Amino acid sequence: MKDVIDVMELQRERNKRIAPIDYRNLDFNGGFTPARFIFECGMKLQGQPLTLATAAILMHKFFKEVEQSKYDCFLIAASTLYLAGKVKDDPLKIRDIINVAHNTLHRGSSPLEIGDEYWSMRDAIVQAELLIMRVLKFEVSITHPHKYMLHYLRSMEGWLGKEQWSNIPIARTSAAFLQDFHHDPSILEYQPQHVAIACISLALQCYGVRLPLIEDKDDETWYSVFVKDLQKDKHWEIMEKIMDAYNKEPETA
């Protein structure tokens, strides 16, 4: 299951082909912009996938509770990265977060010297972290879809057979869909098990893979062996929400 772990490398390769964007010219975009900022900064910081997913979820939860226009979304994004590192025992040094966030907002800038601007940003991140904790009532433990996805994919590897599994990157694609869905706040609306199934379903459809021993009329309900409470309409709704997230990607020159 190394492919699941290597989703961050897949995203790094994809980002190399995408022209850098100027975040300062983007609007909040329903939370997509700060989520994209979190993942770009997180990959530069070499944070673990679950750490970045935690940061994105914390950010979406925070803005669900407050009036978005009253807060600097990039400061909140940087603070959720700092907090997520503590939650997932993947410590991200605050100085590194400051320099990466500053450089990502101001492309080509040098690392901040230890001075007034640095200390101001450091204090802002620490204060924002406390604010986030209070707004979320200190409920920062998150049940992620990742563990369910890993379990389902391990079972499916034996279901499909090693040859087909090795030739088709179902695990990598599923994990990429899952990471990208964290850009959209609608991920908060669904159970983690259902999100994991929807991401796998999209990967199967992308490669035209049909699972053995599943009748044509039952193709959509292959997942009933894993979850019993996911209705077809909800399943399709989640998949549509995942695909809608890609329509929010800003155009680059």
N, C-alpha and C positions, 0 to 999 in steps of 0.2 A: 504493500500500500504506500510505497514511497511517493507515488504520483500525487497523492493527496497532500503530502507534506510539501512538495515542490511547487505548489500553486503560486507561491510568492515569486519564484524564478520565472514562471510563465508570465506573471504580470509585469515583472521588470523588463522582460524581453518585449512585451507589447508596448510599454511606455517608451522604450527607446525609439520606436517608430512613430510616436506621436509628438508633434511639435509642442514645446512648453507653452503653457497658457499664463496669462497675467490675471491672477486671481482678483486683483484689485479692481478689475473692470467687470467682474461678474456679480450678479445678484445672488441672493440666498438660494433661489431655485428649489424651494421646498426641502432644503437640507442637503441637496446633492453637492453643492459647492463645498461646504465645510467637510462633508464626507470624503470627497475627492482629495481635498487638502490633507485630511488625516491619512489616507492611504499613501499619498505621494510622500509625505514626511515620514510616515512609518516605515516605508520600504527603504528610504535613505538611511533611517536609523537602524535598519535590519531588525525591526521588531518581529515577534512571532505572529503568525496569522490570527491566533485567538486574541492576542493583545490588541491588534488593530481592529478586529471585529468588536471587541469590548468597547474600545474608544468610540467607534461609530455608533453603537447602540446607546451608550451613555449620552452622546451628543444629541441623538434624535430624541431620547427621553427628556433631556433637559429642555430642548426647544418646544417640546409638546406641552410643557408646563408653564412657559413664560412667553412674554411678548417679544418675538424675535428681534424687532427693530431696536430694542433697547440694549442689545448686547453685540459686542464684536464677535462675529461667528468664528473668526480665525483664532482669536484668543481662547474662546471656549474649546475649539478643536485641539489646540495645543495643550490645554489643561486636561482634556479627557485622555489624551495620549499619556500624559504624565500620571494621571490617576489609574488608567488601565494597566500601566506597567506595574504598579503596586498590586492591583487586584489579581493579576495573572502571574505574579512573581517573576516578572520579566523586566527588571528595573531599567528604565530609560533615564539616563542622566539629564538633569534639568538643563545643564549648560548645552548639551548636544541638542536637546529639543529647541532651545532658544535659537541657536545658530542655524539649525535646519529650517525652522519655521521662518526665521527672518530672511534667509537666503531664498526660500521658496516663494515668499511674497515679493522679495526684491531680487530678481534674478541677477546673478553675477556679482552680488555684493560680497564683501569680505566678511569673515567672522567678526562678530561684535567684540570690541575691546572691553575689558572690565572697566566700566565707567557708568555714567548716569543712565544712558539708554539701556545698557545691559541690566542694571539693577532694577530699573523701572519695569522692564519686561518680566524679570524674574519674580518681582513682587506681585505683578498682575496675574501671572500664571498660578502662583500659590494662593492668592486670594480667590481667584476664579475656581480653583479646585475645591476650596471650602464652600463656596457658593453652590457649586454643582452638588456636593454632598448634601447640603441642607435642602436644596430644592427636591432632590431625589429621596429625601428622608433617610439617607445613609443606606439605601437599598441598592447596592452596586454589584451584587452577585447575579450573574446572568447564566441561564441555561441556553447554551448555544446549539444550533442545528448540527454543528460539526461532528459531535460524538455519535449522533444518530446516523449521519451520512457515512461515517467510517464503518459502522456496524452493517449498514445496508450494503455498502459496496463490497465488503468482505464476503458477505453471503452471495452476492451476485457474481463474484469472481468464480466461485464454484459452480454456479448456475449456468453461466455462459461457457465455461471451459477456458483453460489457460491460453489456448492459441488465439481465440477471438478477443479475449481480454487483453492480451499483449499487443494485438494489432490495432485496437481502437482505443483512443484515450478517453474513455468514459469517466474515469476517476478525475483526471485533470480538468476536464470540461465541466463536470459537475461542481467541483470545488471552485472553479473560476466563476460560474454562475452564482454560487453562494456568496462569494466575496463581493461580486458586483451588486448583488441585491442589497448589501449593507449600505449602499449609497442612497437608498430610498427609505423614508420613514415608515412606509407601509409594512416593512418587515416586522414591525412591532405588533401588527394586528394578527399574526398567525402563530400557531404552535410550532415549535422548532422541528418536531418530527415531520410536519406537513411541508415545511419549507425545504427540508432535506429531500423529501420525495419529489417535490416539484422540480428541484434543480437536477436531480437524476433523470427525471422524465424528459426534461428539455435536452439533456445530453444524449439520451437514447434516440430522441426524434431527430436531432442534428445529424446523427450518423446512420439513421434508418435501421437501428438495431431492434430486433424483436426477440423477446425472451422465449427460450424453448418451453414447450409444454403449455403454452398459453394460447387458447383458442382466439381466432380473429375477433369474435364479438366481445371477448374479455380483455382485449389488449390494454384498455385503459385502467383495468383494475388489477394489474399485476402486483401493485403495491399493497393489496389487501393482506398479503402474507406478512407484511411488516406493520401496517397500521389498520385498525378496524373502523376508525371513525372519520376517515377522509372521504367526503362525497365527491362525485365527479365534478360538479359545478364549482366546488371550492378548490379542487385540484387545478382546474383550468383557470380559475380566477388568480391563483397565486402565480401560475406560469405567465399569465398576461402581465401581471404586475412586475415580474422579473424583466420581461422584455421591454416594458415601458421605461424602465430605468435607463436603458441605452438611448432613448430618445432625448434624455436630458443632457447628454454629453455636449459641452459647448463646442462650437465650430472653431477651428484654428486656421489661421491664415496660411 
